[in-house]
Amino acid sequence: MQPKRASESATEMVQVVLPNDANPLGFILGGTVMHLIDIAGAIASFRHARSRVVTAAVDDLVFLHPIKVGDLIVLKAHVTCTFRTSLEVQVDVFSEEALTGARRMTSRAFLTFVAIDENGAHVEVPPLLVESDDEQRVCEDARARRAQRLQRRTASQG
């Protein structure tokens, strides 16, 4: 399989935060943010694998700041590392003030997706072309997260 660059699958989603997306305090619901993170991550994964993908895990989701009604929520996703049939995607979430354009990072999550065929069987994904020291570091971090996740899974299965 031909390696692909992270930039080939980079995804950006933007939408306005409406009152029905918010809690009584006027801030977007965490579950709504998680839903949008999953969609952005799935799109980046699909673009890389050009295959059906399913969410396998979410690691390190942190909410740093709230996003208020009327602001824009901006999600940027890209592939950080690939394995045989799975890949990790980083999704960064920003709030953008509608009137000023000021942006602030509000969340970051790392998601793992598995590529499958029409019968649900795992299929191989193209390797990620790692081109810089920073990309190499990020991929090594992804490998460490994967190893910890697999270790937890093995431990929980007894």
Secondary structure, 3 states (H helix, E strand, C coil): CCCECHHHCCEEEEEECCHHHECCCCEECHHHHHHHHHHHHHHHHHHHHCCEEEEEEEEEEEECCCCECCCEEEEEEEEEEECCCEEEEEEEEEEECCCCCCEEEEEEEEEEEEEECCCCCECCCCCECCCCHHHHHHHHHHHHHHHHHHHHHHHHCC
